[in-house]
Amino acid sequence: MQCPNCGSTHIRKNGKNRDKQNHICVACGRQFIQDYAPTPSGYSDEVKALCLRMYVNGSGFRAIERVTGVHHTTVITWVKLVGQNLPDAYDPDQAPQVGELDELETFIASKKTKSGFGQP
């Protein structure tokens, strides 16, 4: 093994960090690890697509978390990132001539008794 800084072969072990052996060069003092191969991090594109598809089909964030094991705040972040790529909503120049209202009934009445708790 050689030092990546000076090329010297006079190196010593220098503890561990995240289960990787650290080495130190005696000649220049540079600390390094033997293998700099990055570990894969993050979720695959298939998992992201599945979570987004579930969201579009009406599943809640916590339901998606239960099914896929991906934390719900991660799914919320993915939805926000995809939402930024969408075009802005259509803004019509004129207001529509016909509107639609849902039928809604409310009942407003007075209380039958005017006494409170413990009163006659």
DSSP file (Angstrom, degrees, kcal/mol; ACC not computed):
  #  RESIDUE AA STRUCTURE BP1 BP2  ACC     N-H-->O    O-->H-N    N-H-->O    O-->H-N    TCO  KAPPA ALPHA  PHI   PSI    X-CA   Y-CA   Z-CA
    1    1 A M              0   0    0      0, 0.0     2,-0.3     0, 0.0    10,-0.1   0.000 360.0 360.0 360.0 140.3    0.0    0.0    0.0
    2    2 A Q        -     0   0    0     32,-0.1     7,-0.2     8,-0.1     6,-0.1  -0.867 360.0-104.6-120.4 153.5    1.2    3.5   -0.9
    3    3 A C     >  -     0   0    0      5,-2.2     4,-1.4    -2,-0.3    28,-0.0  -0.590  22.9-143.3 -71.6 131.7    0.4    6.9    0.4
    4    4 A P  T  4 S+     0   0    0      0, 0.0    -1,-0.1     0, 0.0    28,-0.0   0.702  97.1  48.1 -70.3 -16.3   -1.8    8.8   -2.1
    5    5 A N  T  4 S+     0   0    0      3,-0.1    -2,-0.0    25,-0.1    -3,-0.0   0.931 132.5   5.3 -88.2 -53.2    0.0   12.0   -1.3
    6    6 A C  T  4 S-     0   0    0      2,-0.1    -1,-0.0    24,-0.1    -4,-0.0   0.564  89.3-121.9-113.6 -10.5    3.7   11.2   -1.4
    7    7 A G     <  +     0   0    0     -4,-1.4     2,-0.1     1,-0.3     0, 0.0   0.510  57.7 150.7  83.8   4.1    3.8    7.6   -2.7
    8    8 A S        -     0   0    0      1,-0.1    -5,-2.2    -6,-0.1    -1,-0.3  -0.366  41.6-152.9 -69.9 148.7    5.7    6.3    0.4
    9    9 A T        +     0   0    0     -7,-0.2     2,-1.3     1,-0.1    -1,-0.1   0.368  69.7 101.2-100.8   2.8    5.2    2.8    1.5
   10   10 A H        +     0   0    0     -7,-0.0    16,-2.4     2,-0.0    17,-0.6  -0.709  53.6 143.5 -90.4  90.2    6.0    3.5    5.2
   11   11 A I  E     -A   25   0A   0     -2,-1.3     2,-0.3    14,-0.2    14,-0.2  -0.865  32.8-157.2-128.4 160.0    2.5    3.6    6.6
   12   12 A R  E     -A   24   0A   0     12,-2.4    12,-2.8    -2,-0.3     2,-0.2  -0.925  30.6 -97.0-132.8 158.0    0.8    2.6    9.9
   13   13 A K  E     -A   23   0A   0     -2,-0.3    10,-0.3    10,-0.2     3,-0.1  -0.508  32.8-172.3 -71.8 145.7   -2.7    1.8   11.0
   14   14 A N  E     -     0   0A   0      8,-3.2     9,-0.2     1,-0.5    -1,-0.1  -0.298  45.0 -82.2-139.7  51.8   -4.5    4.7   12.6
   15   15 A G  E     -     0   0A   0      7,-0.2     7,-3.1     6,-0.1    -1,-0.5  -0.216  53.9 -76.3  82.9-173.2   -7.8    3.4   14.0
   16   16 A K  E     -A   21   0A   0      5,-0.2     2,-0.4    -3,-0.1     5,-0.2  -0.952  29.3-168.1-129.7 148.9  -11.1    2.8   12.3
   17   17 A N  E >  S-A   20   0A   0      3,-2.4     3,-1.0    -2,-0.3    -2,-0.0  -0.964  79.5 -13.7-137.9 119.1  -13.9    5.2   11.1
   18   18 A R  T 3  S-     0   0    0     -2,-0.4     3,-0.1     1,-0.2    -1,-0.1   0.914 128.5 -54.6  54.3  46.6  -17.3    3.8   10.1
   19   19 A D  T 3  S+     0   0    0      1,-0.2     2,-0.4     0, 0.0    -1,-0.2   0.690 114.4 116.6  62.4  22.5  -15.9    0.2   10.0
   20   20 A K  E <   -A   17   0A   0     -3,-1.0    -3,-2.4    14,-0.0     2,-0.4  -0.972  69.5-115.8-119.4 138.3  -13.1    1.2    7.6
   21   21 A Q  E     -A   16   0A   0     -2,-0.4    13,-0.7    -5,-0.2     2,-0.3  -0.554  26.5-148.1 -74.2 124.7   -9.4    1.0    8.5
   22   22 A N  E     - B   0  33A   0     -7,-3.1    -8,-3.2    -2,-0.4     2,-0.3  -0.708  13.0-166.2 -89.6 145.2   -7.6    4.3    8.6
   23   23 A H  E     -AB  13  32A   0      9,-3.4     9,-2.7    -2,-0.3     2,-0.4  -0.919   5.7-154.0-126.4 154.7   -3.9    4.5    7.8
   24   24 A I  E     -AB  12  31A   0    -12,-2.8   -12,-2.4    -2,-0.3     2,-0.4  -0.996  17.3-127.6-131.4 138.2   -1.4    7.3    8.3
   25   25 A C  E  >  -A   11   0A   0      5,-2.5     4,-1.6    -2,-0.4   -14,-0.2  -0.701   9.8-155.6 -83.4 128.6    1.7    8.0    6.3
   26   26 A V  T  4 S+     0   0    0    -16,-2.4    -1,-0.2    -2,-0.4   -15,-0.1   0.836  91.1  51.8 -72.3 -31.9    4.8    8.3    8.5
   27   27 A A  T  4 S+     0   0    0    -17,-0.6    -1,-0.2     1,-0.1   -16,-0.1   0.941 129.7  10.4 -72.9 -49.0    6.6   10.4    5.9
   28   28 A C  T  4 S-     0   0    0      2,-0.1    -2,-0.2   -20,-0.0    -1,-0.1   0.598  92.4-123.2-111.5 -13.4    4.1   13.1    5.2
   29   29 A G     <  +     0   0    0     -4,-1.6     2,-0.2     1,-0.3    -3,-0.1   0.543  54.5 153.5  84.4   6.6    1.4   12.6    8.0
   30   30 A R        -     0   0    0     -6,-0.1    -5,-2.5     1,-0.0     2,-0.4  -0.526  34.5-146.2 -72.7 132.5   -1.5   12.2    5.5
   31   31 A Q  E     +B   24   0A   0     -2,-0.2     2,-0.3    -7,-0.2    -7,-0.2  -0.840  32.6 149.4 -99.4 137.7   -4.3   10.1    6.9
   32   32 A F  E     -B   23   0A   0     -9,-2.7    -9,-3.4    -2,-0.4     2,-0.3  -0.957  39.6-119.6-155.6 169.1   -6.2    7.9    4.4
   33   33 A I  E     -B   22   0A   0     -2,-0.3   -11,-0.2   -11,-0.2     3,-0.1  -0.811  26.1-123.0-112.9 160.7   -8.2    4.7    3.9
   34   34 A Q  S    S+     0   0    0    -13,-0.7     2,-0.5    -2,-0.3    -1,-0.1   0.900  95.8  37.2 -71.3 -40.8   -7.2    1.9    1.6
   35   35 A D        -     0   0    0      1,-0.1    -1,-0.2     2,-0.1    -3,-0.0  -0.952  54.1-177.1-121.7 120.3  -10.4    1.8   -0.5
   36   36 A Y        +     0   0    0     -2,-0.5    -1,-0.1    -3,-0.1    -2,-0.0   0.105  34.9 140.8 -99.7  21.0  -12.4    5.0   -1.5
   37   37 A A        -     0   0    0      1,-0.1     2,-0.1     0, 0.0    -2,-0.1  -0.488  53.7-124.1 -66.3 124.7  -15.2    3.1   -3.2
   38   38 A P        -     0   0    0      0, 0.0    -1,-0.1     0, 0.0    -2,-0.1  -0.429  16.9-125.4 -72.1 143.8  -18.4    4.9   -2.4
   39   39 A T        -     0   0    0     -2,-0.1     2,-0.2     1,-0.1     0, 0.0  -0.682  34.7-101.5 -83.9 140.9  -21.2    2.9   -0.8
   40   40 A P        -     0   0    0      0, 0.0     2,-0.3     0, 0.0    -1,-0.1  -0.428  47.8-175.9 -65.3 131.7  -24.5    3.1   -2.6
   41   41 A S        +     0   0    0     -2,-0.2     2,-0.1     2,-0.1     0, 0.0  -0.904  35.7  28.8-127.3 156.5  -26.8    5.5   -0.9
   42   42 A G  S    S-     0   0    0     -2,-0.3     2,-0.3     2,-0.0     0, 0.0  -0.241  88.4 -58.4  90.2 178.9  -30.4    6.5   -1.4
   43   43 A Y        -     0   0    0      1,-0.1    -2,-0.1    -2,-0.1     2,-0.0  -0.675  53.6-104.6-100.4 154.3  -33.3    4.6   -3.0
   44   44 A S     >  -     0   0    0     -2,-0.3     4,-1.9     1,-0.1     3,-0.2  -0.269  30.0-111.2 -72.6 163.4  -33.5    3.2   -6.4
   45   45 A D  H  > S+     0   0    0      1,-0.2     4,-2.5     2,-0.2     5,-0.2   0.809 117.5  59.0 -65.0 -29.9  -35.5    4.9   -9.2
   46   46 A E  H  > S+     0   0    0      2,-0.2     4,-2.2     1,-0.2    -1,-0.2   0.901 106.0  47.2 -66.5 -40.3  -38.0    2.0   -9.1
   47   47 A V  H  > S+     0   0    0      2,-0.2     4,-2.4     1,-0.2    -2,-0.2   0.908 112.7  49.5 -67.9 -41.2  -38.8    2.6   -5.4
   48   48 A K  H  X S+     0   0    0     -4,-1.9     4,-2.5     1,-0.2     5,-0.2   0.925 111.7  48.5 -62.1 -44.2  -39.2    6.3   -6.1
   49   49 A A  H  X S+     0   0    0     -4,-2.5     4,-2.4     1,-0.2    -2,-0.2   0.890 110.9  51.0 -64.5 -39.0  -41.5    5.7   -9.0
   50   50 A L  H  X S+     0   0    0     -4,-2.2     4,-2.3     2,-0.2    -1,-0.2   0.927 111.3  47.5 -63.5 -44.9  -43.6    3.2   -6.9
   51   51 A C  H  X S+     0   0    0     -4,-2.4     4,-2.0     1,-0.2    -2,-0.2   0.915 114.1  46.6 -63.7 -43.4  -44.0    5.8   -4.1
   52   52 A L  H  X S+     0   0    0     -4,-2.5     4,-2.4     2,-0.2    -1,-0.2   0.874 111.5  51.9 -67.3 -36.7  -44.9    8.6   -6.5
   53   53 A R  H  X S+     0   0    0     -4,-2.4     4,-1.8    -5,-0.2    -2,-0.2   0.903 109.5  49.8 -65.4 -40.4  -47.4    6.3   -8.3
   54   54 A M  H  <>S+     0   0    0     -4,-2.3     5,-2.5     2,-0.2    -2,-0.2   0.891 110.7  50.4 -64.5 -38.4  -49.0    5.3   -5.0
   55   55 A Y  H ><5S+     0   0    0     -4,-2.0     3,-1.5     1,-0.2    -2,-0.2   0.924 109.8  49.3 -65.0 -44.3  -49.3    9.0   -4.1
   56   56 A V  H 3<5S+     0   0    0     -4,-2.4    -1,-0.2     1,-0.3    -2,-0.2   0.841 107.1  56.8 -64.6 -32.5  -50.9    9.9   -7.5
   57   57 A N  T 3<5S-     0   0    0     -4,-1.8    -1,-0.3    -5,-0.2    -2,-0.2   0.384 128.4 -94.5 -83.1   5.2  -53.4    7.0   -7.0
   58   58 A G  T < 5S+     0   0    0     -3,-1.5    -3,-0.2     1,-0.3     2,-0.2   0.496  73.5 144.6 104.1   3.7  -54.5    8.5   -3.7
   59   59 A S      < -     0   0    0     -5,-2.5    -1,-0.3    -6,-0.2     2,-0.1  -0.500  47.8-119.9 -74.8 145.9  -52.5    6.7   -1.0
   60   60 A G     >  -     0   0    0     -2,-0.2     4,-2.2     1,-0.1     5,-0.2  -0.342  23.7-108.4 -78.7 165.7  -51.5    8.8    2.0
   61   61 A F  H  > S+     0   0    0      1,-0.2     4,-1.9     2,-0.2     5,-0.1   0.900 119.4  46.7 -64.1 -41.4  -47.9    9.4    2.9
   62   62 A R  H  > S+     0   0    0      2,-0.2     4,-2.1     1,-0.2    -1,-0.2   0.825 109.8  54.1 -73.2 -29.2  -48.0    7.2    6.0
   63   63 A A  H  > S+     0   0    0      2,-0.2     4,-1.9     1,-0.2    -1,-0.2   0.897 108.2  49.9 -66.8 -39.8  -49.7    4.4    4.0
   64   64 A I  H  X S+     0   0    0     -4,-2.2     4,-2.8     1,-0.2     5,-0.5   0.897 109.4  52.6 -63.3 -39.7  -46.9    4.6    1.5
   65   65 A E  H  X S+     0   0    0     -4,-1.9     4,-2.0     1,-0.2    -2,-0.2   0.905 108.5  49.9 -62.6 -41.8  -44.4    4.4    4.4
   66   66 A R  H  < S+     0   0    0     -4,-2.1    -1,-0.2     1,-0.2    -2,-0.2   0.878 117.0  40.4 -64.8 -37.6  -46.1    1.2    5.7
   67   67 A V  H  < S+     0   0    0     -4,-1.9    -2,-0.2    -5,-0.1    -1,-0.2   0.929 129.4  24.2 -78.4 -46.7  -46.1   -0.5    2.3
   68   68 A T  H  < S-     0   0    0     -4,-2.8    -3,-0.2    -5,-0.2    -2,-0.2   0.711  92.6-126.6 -97.2 -22.0  -42.6    0.5    1.0
   69   69 A G     <  +     0   0    0     -4,-2.0     2,-0.4    -5,-0.5    -4,-0.2   0.506  64.9 133.6  86.1   3.1  -40.7    1.2    4.2
   70   70 A V        -     0   0    0     -6,-0.4    -1,-0.3   -23,-0.1    -2,-0.2  -0.756  65.8-106.3 -88.3 131.8  -39.6    4.6    2.9
   71   71 A H    >>  -     0   0    0     -2,-0.4     4,-1.6     1,-0.1     3,-0.7  -0.253  23.7-124.8 -61.3 143.8  -40.1    7.4    5.5
   72   72 A H  H 3> S+     0   0    0      1,-0.3     4,-2.2     2,-0.2     5,-0.1   0.812 108.8  56.2 -65.2 -30.9  -43.1    9.6    4.8
   73   73 A T  H 3> S+     0   0    0      2,-0.2     4,-2.0     1,-0.2    -1,-0.3   0.830 104.8  54.0 -70.3 -28.4  -41.0   12.8    4.9
   74   74 A T  H <> S+     0   0    0     -3,-0.7     4,-2.2     2,-0.2    -2,-0.2   0.916 108.9  48.1 -66.5 -42.5  -38.8   11.4    2.2
   75   75 A V  H  X S+     0   0    0     -4,-1.6     4,-2.4     2,-0.2    -2,-0.2   0.898 109.6  53.0 -64.7 -39.7  -41.8   10.8    0.0
   76   76 A I  H  X S+     0   0    0     -4,-2.2     4,-2.3     1,-0.2    -1,-0.2   0.907 108.4  50.7 -61.3 -41.2  -43.1   14.3    0.7
   77   77 A T  H  X S+     0   0    0     -4,-2.0     4,-2.2     1,-0.2    -2,-0.2   0.912 109.9  49.8 -62.8 -42.5  -39.7   15.6   -0.4
   78   78 A W  H  X S+     0   0    0     -4,-2.2     4,-2.3     1,-0.2     5,-0.2   0.903 109.8  50.9 -62.9 -40.8  -39.9   13.6   -3.6
   79   79 A V  H  X S+     0   0    0     -4,-2.4     4,-2.4     1,-0.2    -1,-0.2   0.910 110.3  49.7 -64.2 -41.4  -43.4   14.9   -4.3
   80   80 A K  H  X S+     0   0    0     -4,-2.3     4,-1.4     2,-0.2    -1,-0.2   0.903 110.3  50.3 -63.8 -41.0  -42.2   18.5   -3.9
   81   81 A L  H  X S+     0   0    0     -4,-2.2     4,-0.6     1,-0.2    -2,-0.2   0.906 113.4  44.8 -65.0 -41.0  -39.3   17.9   -6.2
   82   82 A V  H >< S+     0   0    0     -4,-2.3     3,-0.9     1,-0.2     4,-0.5   0.880 109.0  57.8 -69.1 -36.7  -41.6   16.5   -8.9
   83   83 A G  H >< S+     0   0    0     -4,-2.4     3,-0.8     1,-0.3    -1,-0.2   0.796  97.8  60.6 -64.5 -28.9  -44.1   19.2   -8.4
   84   84 A Q  H 3< S+     0   0    0     -4,-1.4    -1,-0.3     1,-0.2    -2,-0.2   0.780 101.1  54.9 -68.2 -25.2  -41.5   21.9   -9.2
   85   85 A N  T << S+     0   0    0     -3,-0.9    -1,-0.2    -4,-0.6    -2,-0.2   0.606  88.8  97.5 -83.3 -11.9  -41.1   20.4  -12.6
   86   86 A L  S <  S-     0   0    0     -3,-0.8     3,-0.1    -4,-0.5     2,-0.0  -0.441  82.3-106.8 -75.7 150.9  -44.8   20.7  -13.4
   87   87 A P        -     0   0    0      0, 0.0    -1,-0.1     0, 0.0     3,-0.1  -0.329  44.2 -89.1 -70.9 160.4  -46.0   23.7  -15.4
   88   88 A D        -     0   0    0      1,-0.1     3,-0.1    -2,-0.0     2,-0.0  -0.277  54.0 -88.0 -66.2 156.2  -48.0   26.4  -13.7
   89   89 A A        -     0   0    0      1,-0.1     2,-0.3    -3,-0.1    -1,-0.1  -0.302  48.2 -98.2 -66.0 149.3  -51.7   26.1  -13.4
   90   90 A Y        -     0   0    0     -3,-0.1    -1,-0.1     1,-0.0     0, 0.0  -0.527  34.0-159.8 -70.9 129.8  -53.8   27.4  -16.3
   91   91 A D        -     0   0    0     -2,-0.3    -1,-0.0    -3,-0.1    -3,-0.0  -0.917  13.7-142.4-114.8 103.3  -55.2   30.9  -15.5
   92   92 A P        -     0   0    0      0, 0.0     3,-0.0     0, 0.0     0, 0.0  -0.308   7.2-138.5 -68.5 149.5  -58.2   31.6  -17.8
   93   93 A D  S    S+     0   0    0      2,-0.0     2,-0.3     1,-0.0    -2,-0.0   0.824  86.9  42.5 -74.1 -32.7  -58.7   35.2  -19.1
   94   94 A Q  S    S-     0   0    0      0, 0.0     3,-0.1     0, 0.0    -1,-0.0  -0.856  86.0-115.4-117.4 150.5  -62.4   35.2  -18.5
   95   95 A A        -     0   0    0     -2,-0.3    -2,-0.0     1,-0.1     2,-0.0  -0.580  44.8 -99.5 -76.5 145.2  -64.5   33.9  -15.6
   96   96 A P        -     0   0    0      0, 0.0    -1,-0.1     0, 0.0     3,-0.0  -0.332  20.6-139.4 -66.9 150.0  -66.8   31.0  -16.5
   97   97 A Q  S    S+     0   0    0      1,-0.1     2,-0.4    -3,-0.1    -2,-0.0   0.753  86.0  50.6 -80.2 -26.3  -70.5   31.9  -17.2
   98   98 A V        -     0   0    0      2,-0.0     2,-0.3     0, 0.0    -1,-0.1  -0.940  67.1-169.3-119.6 134.2  -71.9   28.8  -15.3
   99   99 A G        -     0   0    0     -2,-0.4     2,-0.4    -3,-0.0    -2,-0.0  -0.850  12.1-141.3-118.4 158.1  -71.0   27.7  -11.8
  100  100 A E        -     0   0    0     -2,-0.3     2,-0.4     2,-0.0    -2,-0.0  -0.972  14.5-169.5-123.4 132.5  -71.8   24.5  -10.0
  101  101 A L        -     0   0    0     -2,-0.4     2,-0.2     3,-0.0    -2,-0.0  -0.924  20.7-125.5-119.1 144.2  -72.7   24.3   -6.3
  102  102 A D        -     0   0    0     -2,-0.4     2,-0.4     1,-0.1    -2,-0.0  -0.576  34.8-104.8 -80.7 151.1  -73.1   21.2   -4.2
  103  103 A E        +     0   0    0     -2,-0.2     2,-0.4     2,-0.0    -1,-0.1  -0.657  46.8 175.4 -78.3 128.2  -76.3   20.7   -2.4
  104  104 A L        -     0   0    0     -2,-0.4     2,-0.4     2,-0.0    -3,-0.0  -0.987  13.9-166.5-139.9 125.5  -75.8   21.5    1.3
  105  105 A E        -     0   0    0     -2,-0.4     2,-0.4     2,-0.0    -2,-0.0  -0.922   6.8-174.2-112.3 136.9  -78.4   21.6    4.0
  106  106 A T        -     0   0    0     -2,-0.4     2,-0.5     2,-0.0    -2,-0.0  -0.950  14.5-146.5-126.4 151.2  -77.9   23.1    7.4
  107  107 A F        -     0   0    0     -2,-0.4     2,-0.5     2,-0.0    -2,-0.0  -0.973  15.9-178.8-118.9 119.5  -80.1   23.1   10.4
  108  108 A I        +     0   0    0     -2,-0.5     2,-0.3     2,-0.0    -2,-0.0  -0.975  19.2 145.2-119.8 120.0  -80.0   26.1   12.7
  109  109 A A        -     0   0    0     -2,-0.5     2,-0.2     0, 0.0     3,-0.1  -0.938  45.0-101.6-146.8 166.6  -82.2   26.0   15.8
  110  110 A S        -     0   0    0     -2,-0.3     2,-0.1     1,-0.1     3,-0.0  -0.511  47.6 -89.4 -89.3 162.7  -82.2   27.2   19.3
  111  111 A K        -     0   0    0     -2,-0.2    -1,-0.1     1,-0.1     3,-0.0  -0.401  27.1-136.0 -68.6 146.6  -81.4   25.0   22.3
  112  112 A K  S    S+     0   0    0      1,-0.1     2,-0.4    -2,-0.1    -1,-0.1   0.857  88.6  35.6 -73.8 -35.4  -84.4   23.3   23.8
  113  113 A T        -     0   0    0      2,-0.1    -1,-0.1     1,-0.1    -2,-0.1  -0.907  59.2-159.0-120.0 148.7  -83.4   24.1   27.4
  114  114 A K        +     0   0    0     -2,-0.4     2,-0.3     2,-0.0    -1,-0.1   0.243  62.6 104.6-106.1  12.7  -81.7   27.1   28.8
  115  115 A S        -     0   0    0      5,-0.1    -2,-0.1     4,-0.1     2,-0.1  -0.664  56.0-149.6 -95.6 151.0  -80.4   25.4   31.9
  116  116 A G    >   -     0   0    0     -2,-0.3     3,-1.6     1,-0.2     2,-0.2  -0.229  46.8 -44.3-102.0-164.9  -76.8   24.4   32.4
  117  117 A F  T 3  S+     0   0    0      1,-0.3    -1,-0.2    -2,-0.1     0, 0.0  -0.453 127.4   4.3 -66.4 125.8  -75.2   21.5   34.3
  118  118 A G  T 3  S+     0   0    0      1,-0.3    -1,-0.3    -2,-0.2    -3,-0.0   0.463 103.4 116.2  80.7   1.5  -76.7   21.2   37.8
  119  119 A Q    <         0   0    0     -3,-1.6    -1,-0.3     1,-0.1    -4,-0.1  -0.749 360.0 360.0-102.2 152.7  -79.3   23.8   37.2
  120  120 A P              0   0    0      0, 0.0    -5,-0.1     0, 0.0    -1,-0.1   0.502 360.0 360.0 -71.9 360.0  -83.1   23.1   37.2
